[in-house]
Amino acid sequence: MSFDIGPWTCFGAVLLQKLTHIINNHQEIIQLLNGFLVQISQ
């Protein structure tokens, strides 16, 4: 089974980059929310 490098490969790579970016931003957002909730609860 040969892996054909074509449009789908580029699409997958772009999708992976976007997912990684979203996950990284998601972690930052969670940290911000946690800090915000801690301030509220005090």
N, C-alpha and C positions, 0 to 999 in steps of 0.2 A: 504494500500500500504506500504509494508515493504521496508525500505531502505537497500539494500544489500551492506555490506562493502566488496569490492573486488578490482580488478585491476583498475576499473574506478575511484573508490574513491581515490586511491593512485595517479593515473594519474591527477585527478582534483586538488588534494592538491599540487602536484609538479608544475602543470601549474599555479596555483594561486600564489605560492611563486615566480615563475619566472616572472609572470606579475607584481607583487608588486615590485620586484627588478628592473625590466625594468622601471617602472613608477618612482621609486625613482631616478634612474640614469638619467632618462629623465628630471626630475626637475633640477638636478644638471647641466646637459648639457645646459638647457635653461638659467640658472643663469650665467654660464660661457659665453655663447653666448651674453647675454644681456650686461655683463660687457665688453666684447670685442667690441661690437657695440658702446657702450658709449665712449670707448677710441678712436675709429676710428672717431666718429662724432665730437669730440672736436678739 
